């Protein structure tokens, strides 16, 4: 069996770019991919994640697995001493799939579009975008902002040819500059790409790939088992366990996996009188059996989260941070310290809050990820053991941000990707930084503000500190989030992919930016 490579190994093997694709090309059958992500529309803000994954379009900068910037369409970049002026020198040999050159003038429309929300480049303090030479783009900021490379690497900032847009700037066709070009586009489910290499370049094994969006994880796993998919992304724990058993008995489909900077977590409304006291939040956390949830529901005990970010979040994970544990006796004591009173009502034990009112909470979640309702039910049972009744409300993913904005949310359970942009700093600042009315981002803190945390995140975004000072700020942020618990981590995530016996090896990207199609090999025997 050929190995599954990490993206770091693939980058080392591939050198500076995709033109080093393997000369060997044993089979030309289309690669069949199934995943949960739909084409929400043609604009990069809606579907840029698929354009990147299928290597149709590229961003100005790429990212290494640890989030550090790498060359993309820009071969080099430099920053002025005051941190306000960035210049990006483009590769001079790149062309879009319609044959037009990738130059500064052709890049600017995509960058301008990426400044409009919900595209994430809108978060950067950009004063001006302009071409200062035929292949040099200059971005001038109103203040220093070290998060600019990460935002330029985000999928919503992929660069499309000017001919992709109509006179009003709307994307009407997808013309990228990546190693694959679009052959067929049928939103919201189907996308076909083909190798776009120029004459004389060696073709990879995968010269054509078909992507299909399938919402149910069980469906994706069954397609892989039936030979209808060569790669099936994002599998549910039950399917992973079944495929693992079948692989152990000689089944054709095998599993590939890599850790992700994604966290299953609980969002709490610290603006709610019952959850405002940090001792109550700590008590709810102490009632959670993370190891049991990871073992019984996720089928992987090492995914139990002992802090917010997993070990693969290199700069942010704190090995020495006291872990989050289960301790019901300590949890009950913390509730008493917060002024709660334990008593029996109608034959059942429960709590009165500090105002003397019976405690009842509501936890909202949604079924987009199949484990969420199961984990919500487990949390409900574990909090019942603490004497805290919780109603589970299963709706849609929009209920949580809506509840945040209206102030009606008490508890919300979801999975948060802290590498939406390659450097977690920007996402953490969005969730826990400076916001009006002590409100964080839709998926971050609610009714909670911690000035030292916000100041540290702001300083990290400015990027003016040396490495040791930046490390101290990151440690300060992680310690504060561990102590204050505006969100409660439950479990980390591992990307699970079913791989067909036709495929020799795949390259898995922990940042989920690319399928690395050009690195995939077909089996020849």
C-alpha positions in Angstrom: 0.0 0.0 0.0 1.4 3.4 -1.0 1.6 6.0 1.8 -0.8 8.9 2.5 1.4 12.0 2.4 0.9 15.1 4.5 0.7 18.4 2.7 4.1 19.4 4.2 5.7 16.3 2.6 3.9 17.1 -0.7 5.2 20.7 -0.7 8.7 19.4 -0.1 8.3 16.9 -2.9 6.6 19.3 -5.3 9.2 22.1 -4.9 8.1 25.6 -5.9 4.9 24.9 -7.8 2.5 22.5 -9.5 4.5 22.3 -12.7 6.6 19.6 -11.1 3.7 17.1 -11.6 4.7 13.5 -12.1 5.7 12.4 -15.6 4.1 9.0 -15.0 0.5 8.8 -16.0 -0.7 5.2 -16.0 -4.5 5.7 -16.2 -6.7 8.5 -17.5 -10.0 7.6 -15.9 -11.7 10.6 -14.1 -11.2 10.8 -10.4 -14.5 10.7 -8.6 -14.7 12.9 -5.5 -17.7 13.3 -3.2 -17.9 15.9 -0.3 -20.4 17.9 1.7 -19.6 21.3 0.2 -22.1 22.8 -2.3 -21.5 25.4 -4.9 -23.5 28.2 -3.3 -23.0 30.5 -6.3 -20.2 31.5 -8.7 -18.5 34.3 -6.7 -15.4 33.4 -4.7 -17.1 34.5 -1.5 -19.6 31.7 -2.1 -17.6 28.9 -3.8 -14.0 29.9 -3.6 -13.3 27.0 -1.3 -14.1 24.6 -4.1 -12.1 26.5 -6.6 -9.1 26.2 -4.3 -9.7 22.5 -3.4 -10.0 21.5 -7.1 -7.0 23.7 -8.0 -8.9 25.8 -10.5 -8.0 29.2 -9.0 -5.2 30.5 -6.9 -4.7 33.1 -4.3 -2.1 35.8 -4.2 -0.4 33.9 -1.3 -0.6 30.3 -0.3 -0.1 28.8 3.2 2.0 26.1 4.8 0.3 23.6 7.1 1.3 25.7 10.1 -0.4 28.7 8.6 2.8 30.6 7.6 2.6 32.3 4.2 4.0 30.7 1.0 4.2 32.1 -2.5 1.0 31.8 -4.6 0.4 34.0 -7.6 2.9 36.3 -5.9 6.4 35.0 -6.1 7.8 37.5 -3.6 6.5 40.2 -1.2 7.9 42.9 1.0 6.6 45.2 3.7 7.6 48.7 4.5 9.2 49.5 7.9 6.0 51.1 9.2 4.0 48.0 8.2 1.5 49.9 6.1 2.7 49.3 2.6 2.9 45.8 1.1 4.2 45.0 -2.4 3.6 41.7 -4.1 5.7 40.7 -7.1 3.7 38.3 -9.4 5.1 35.3 -11.3 5.6 36.7 -14.8 4.9 33.4 -16.6 1.4 32.7 -15.2 -1.7 32.8 -17.5 -5.4 32.4 -16.9 -7.2 29.5 -18.7 -8.4 31.9 -21.4 -4.8 32.7 -22.3 -4.6 36.2 -20.8 -1.6 37.0 -18.5 -1.8 37.1 -14.7 -0.5 40.6 -14.3 -1.2 43.3 -11.8 -4.1 44.9 -13.7 -5.9 41.5 -14.0 -5.4 40.7 -10.3 -6.9 44.0 -9.0 -10.6 43.3 -9.8 -10.6 40.1 -7.8 -8.8 41.8 -4.8 -11.3 44.7 -5.0 -14.2 42.2 -5.0 -12.7 40.4 -2.0 -12.9 43.6 0.0 -16.7 43.4 0.0 -18.3 41.4 2.8 -18.8 38.5 3.3 -15.3 38.0 1.7 -12.8 38.1 4.5 -10.4 40.6 3.0 -13.0 43.1 4.0 -11.5 42.8 7.5 -8.2 44.2 6.5 -7.7 48.0 7.0 -6.9 48.6 3.3 -6.7 52.2 2.1 -5.7 51.5 -1.5 -5.0 48.8 -4.0 -3.0 49.6 -7.1 -0.6 48.3 -9.7 2.8 50.0 -9.4 4.3 47.9 -12.2 3.1 45.4 -14.8 3.6 42.5 -12.3 3.6 44.3 -9.0 0.5 44.9 -6.8 0.8 47.4 -3.9 -1.6 47.3 -0.9 -1.6 50.3 1.4 -3.1 50.0 4.8 -4.4 52.6 7.3 -2.5 50.8 10.1 -0.1 47.9 10.5 -1.9 44.6 10.0 0.1 41.3 10.2 -3.0 39.3 9.3 -3.0 40.5 5.7 -1.1 37.4 4.2 -3.6 35.1 5.8 -6.6 37.0 4.5 -5.0 37.1 1.0 -4.8 33.3 1.2 -8.4 32.8 2.1 -10.7 31.2 -0.5 -12.8 34.3 -0.9 -9.8 36.1 -2.3 -9.1 33.6 -5.1 -8.1 35.5 -8.3 -10.2 35.0 -11.4 -9.6 36.3 -14.9 -11.2 39.7 -15.7 -13.4 37.9 -18.3 -15.0 35.9 -15.5 -17.1 39.0 -14.6 -19.7 40.9 -16.4 -20.0 44.7 -16.6 -21.5 44.9 -13.1 -18.6 42.9 -11.6 -20.7 39.7 -11.1 -19.0 36.4 -11.8 -20.7 34.7 -14.8 -18.0 32.1 -15.5 -15.0 30.6 -13.6 -11.7 31.3 -15.4 -8.8 30.6 -13.0 -5.0 30.1 -13.3 -4.5 26.9 -11.5 -3.4 23.5 -12.9 -7.0 22.5 -13.6 -9.7 24.3 -15.5 -13.4 24.1 -15.3 -15.1 21.8 -17.8 -18.6 21.7 -16.3 -20.2 23.6 -13.6 -23.7 22.6 -12.4 -24.5 24.4 -9.1 -25.1 23.4 -6.4 -23.8 19.9 -6.7 -21.5 19.1 -9.6 -18.2 20.4 -10.9 -15.9 18.8 -13.5 -12.3 19.9 -13.9 -9.5 18.9 -16.3 -5.7 19.3 -16.4 -4.8 22.6 -17.9 -1.1 22.2 -18.4 0.5 23.6 -21.5 1.9 21.6 -24.3 5.2 20.0 -23.4 4.4 19.8 -19.7 4.2 16.3 -18.2 0.6 15.4 -17.2 -0.2 14.1 -13.8 -2.1 10.8 -13.2 -5.3 12.7 -12.6 -6.1 14.6 -15.7 -9.9 14.9 -15.0 -11.8 15.0 -11.7 -15.5 15.0 -11.0 -16.8 16.6 -7.8 -20.2 15.8 -6.4 -21.8 17.4 -3.3 -23.7 15.0 -1.1 -25.1 16.3 2.1 -25.4 13.1 4.2 -22.1 11.6 5.5 -23.6 8.1 5.3 -24.3 8.6 1.6 -20.7 9.6 1.0 -19.4 6.5 2.8 -21.8 4.2 0.9 -20.7 5.7 -2.4 -17.1 5.0 -1.5 -17.9 1.4 -0.5 -19.9 0.9 -3.8 -17.0 2.1 -5.9 -18.9 5.3 -6.9 -16.4 7.6 -5.3 -12.6 7.4 -5.3 -12.3 9.9 -2.5 -15.2 10.6 0.0 -14.5 13.5 2.4 -15.9 14.1 5.9 -17.3 10.8 7.1 -19.4 10.3 10.2 -18.0 8.2 13.1 -20.2 5.2 12.5 -19.2 5.0 8.8 -15.5 5.4 9.8 -15.8 2.5 12.2 -17.5 0.3 9.6 -15.0 1.1 6.9 -12.1 0.5 9.3 -13.5 -2.9 10.2 -14.0 -3.8 6.5 -10.5 -2.6 5.7 -9.2 -4.9 8.4 -10.8 -7.9 6.8 -9.4 -7.1 3.3 -12.0 -4.7 2.1 -11.0 -2.5 -0.8 -11.7 0.9 0.6 -9.2 2.3 3.1 -9.1 5.4 5.3 -6.8 8.4 5.3 -6.9 11.0 8.0 -5.3 14.1 9.4 -5.9 16.4 12.3 -7.7 19.7 11.7 -7.7 23.0 13.5 -11.5 22.5 13.9 -13.1 22.2 17.4 -16.4 21.0 18.6 -17.4 23.5 21.2 -20.1 25.0 23.3 -20.9 28.7 23.0 -22.3 30.3 26.2 -24.2 33.6 26.6 -22.2 35.3 29.3 -24.8 38.1 29.1 -27.4 35.8 30.5 -27.7 36.3 34.3 -27.4 32.6 34.9 -24.2 32.2 32.9 -22.5 35.5 33.6 -20.6 34.1 36.7 -17.5 32.3 35.5 -18.0 29.8 38.2 -21.2 28.6 36.6 -19.4 28.3 33.2 -16.6 26.3 34.9 -19.2 24.1 36.6 -20.9 23.2 33.3 -17.5 22.4 31.9 -16.5 20.2 34.8 -19.7 18.2 34.3 -18.6 17.1 30.8 -17.1 13.7 30.1 -15.0 14.6 27.1 -13.2 11.3 27.0 -16.5 9.4 27.1 -17.9 11.5 24.3 -14.8 11.1 22.1 -14.8 7.3 22.7 -18.5 6.5 22.4 -19.6 9.0 19.8 -16.6 10.1 17.8 -15.0 6.6 18.1 -11.6 8.3 18.8 -10.6 8.8 22.4 -7.6 11.0 21.6 -10.0 13.7 20.2 -11.1 14.7 23.6 -10.2 18.4 23.8 -8.2 19.4 26.9 -7.9 23.0 25.6 -9.3 25.1 22.8 -6.9 24.4 20.0 -5.4 21.0 19.1 -1.7 20.2 19.0 -1.5 20.7 15.2 -2.2 24.4 15.8 1.5 24.7 16.4 1.9 28.2 17.7 -1.3 28.3 19.7 -1.5 24.9 21.5 -0.1 25.1 25.1 1.2 21.8 26.2 1.6 23.0 29.8 -1.9 24.4 30.2 -4.0 22.6 32.9 -6.4 20.3 31.0 -10.1 20.5 31.1 -11.4 17.6 33.2 -14.6 16.1 34.6 -15.2 16.6 38.4 -18.9 16.7 39.4 -18.1 17.3 43.1 -16.1 20.4 42.3 -18.8 21.5 39.8 -21.5 21.4 42.5 -19.2 23.4 44.9 -18.7 26.1 42.2 -22.5 26.4 41.7 -22.9 26.9 45.5 -20.2 29.5 45.5 -22.0 31.3 42.7 -25.1 31.6 45.0 -27.1 28.6 43.5 -29.1 26.5 45.9 -29.7 22.8 45.5 -33.2 21.6 46.4 -35.8 19.0 45.5 -38.8 20.2 43.5 -41.7 18.0 42.5 -39.7 14.9 43.5 -36.6 15.9 41.4 -33.4 17.5 42.6 -32.5 20.8 40.9 -31.0 24.2 41.4 -32.3 27.7 42.1 -30.0 30.4 40.7 -28.7 33.3 42.6 -32.0 35.1 42.1 -33.9 32.2 43.6 -35.4 31.1 40.2 -35.4 27.4 39.0 -32.7 26.8 36.5 -33.6 25.6 33.1 -31.4 26.1 30.0 -31.8 25.5 26.3 -29.0 24.1 24.1 -29.3 24.8 20.3 -27.6 22.8 17.6 -28.1 21.5 14.1 -27.7 18.3 12.1 -25.3 19.5 9.4 -22.6 17.5 11.1 -24.2 14.2 12.2 -22.3 14.1 15.5 -23.8 17.4 16.8 -27.2 16.1 17.9 -25.6 13.0 19.5 -23.1 15.1 21.4 -25.9 17.5 22.5 -27.9 14.5 23.9 -24.8 13.3 25.8 -24.3 16.8 27.2 -27.9 16.9 28.3 -27.4 13.7 30.2 -24.2 14.8 31.8 -25.6 18.1 33.0 -28.7 16.2 34.3 -26.2 14.3 36.5 -25.2 17.8 37.8 -28.8 18.6 38.5 -29.0 21.2 35.6 -32.0 20.5 33.2 -31.2 21.4 29.6 -33.6 21.2 26.7 -32.0 20.3 23.3 -33.4 22.3 20.3 -32.2 21.0 17.0 -32.8 23.5 14.2 -30.5 24.9 11.5 -27.1 26.4 11.5 -28.5 29.9 11.2 -30.2 29.7 14.6 -27.0 30.2 16.5 -25.8 33.4 14.9 -29.4 34.7 14.9 -29.7 33.9 18.6 -26.4 35.7 19.2 -27.6 38.8 17.5 -31.0 38.8 19.2 -29.5 37.9 22.6 -31.9 34.9 22.9 -29.2 32.2 22.7 -28.2 30.5 26.0 -26.1 27.6 24.8 -25.0 26.6 21.3 -23.1 23.5 20.1 -21.2 23.6 16.8 -17.9 23.0 15.1 -15.6 26.0 14.7 -12.8 26.0 12.2 -10.0 28.2 13.6 -8.1 28.1 10.3 -10.8 29.6 8.1 -7.9 31.8 7.3 -4.5 30.0 7.6 -3.4 32.0 10.7 -5.8 31.4 13.6 -5.1 35.0 14.9 -7.7 36.6 12.6 -10.4 34.1 13.5 -9.7 34.3 17.2 -9.8 38.1 17.0 -13.1 37.9 15.2 -14.5 35.7 18.0 -12.9 37.2 21.1 -11.5 40.6 20.1 -12.8 44.1 20.4 -16.5 44.5 19.6 -19.3 46.8 20.5 -21.7 46.1 23.4 -19.3 43.4 24.7 -20.4 41.0 21.9 -17.9 38.8 20.0 -18.4 37.3 16.6 -21.4 35.2 15.7 -19.5 32.0 16.4 -17.4 33.4 19.3 -17.9 35.0 22.7 -21.4 36.3 23.6 -21.8 38.9 26.3 -18.2 38.4 27.3 -15.3 40.9 27.0 -11.8 40.5 28.4 -9.7 43.5 27.7 -6.2 41.8 28.1 -7.3 39.1 25.6 -8.6 41.7 23.1 -5.5 43.8 23.5 -3.2 40.8 22.9 -5.1 39.8 19.8 -5.0 43.3 18.5 -1.3 43.5 19.1 -0.8 40.1 17.3 -2.7 41.4 14.3 -0.5 44.5 14.1 2.5 42.2 13.9 5.0 44.6 15.4 6.3 42.4 18.2 9.3 40.1 18.2 8.8 36.3 18.3 9.1 35.9 22.1 6.6 38.7 22.8 4.2 37.3 20.2 4.5 33.9 21.9 3.7 35.4 25.3 0.6 37.1 23.9 -0.6 33.8 22.4 -0.1 32.1 25.7 -2.0 34.9 27.5 -4.9 34.5 25.1 -5.1 30.7 25.5 -4.8 30.9 29.3 -7.6 33.5 29.5 -9.9 31.5 27.3 -9.2 28.4 29.4 -9.9 30.2 32.7 -12.8 32.4 31.6 -14.6 29.8 29.3 -16.6 32.1 27.0 -16.7 28.9 24.9 -16.2 25.4 26.2 -14.2 23.0 24.0 -15.6 19.5 23.8 -13.6 17.6 21.1 -11.1 18.2 18.3 -11.6 16.9 14.8 -9.8 14.6 12.4 -10.5 14.7 8.7 -11.5 11.2 7.6 -11.4 10.3 3.9 -12.4 7.1 2.3 -10.0 6.1 -0.5 -10.8 3.6 -3.2 -8.5 0.8 -4.2 -7.9 2.5 -7.5 -5.9 5.3 -5.8 -2.3 4.7 -4.8 -1.9 7.6 -2.4 -3.5 11.0 -1.6 -2.2 14.2 -0.1 -4.3 15.5 2.8 -4.2 19.2 3.6 -4.8 20.0 7.3 -6.0 23.5 6.3 -8.4 21.9 3.8 -7.2 24.3 1.0 -6.5 21.8 -1.7 -7.1 18.2 -2.8 -3.6 18.2 -4.3 -5.0 16.4 -7.4 -1.8 16.7 -9.3 0.0 14.6 -6.6 -2.5 11.7 -6.6 -1.3 8.5 -8.2 -3.4 5.7 -9.7 -2.5 2.2 -8.8 -1.0 0.3 -11.6 -1.5 -3.3 -10.3 
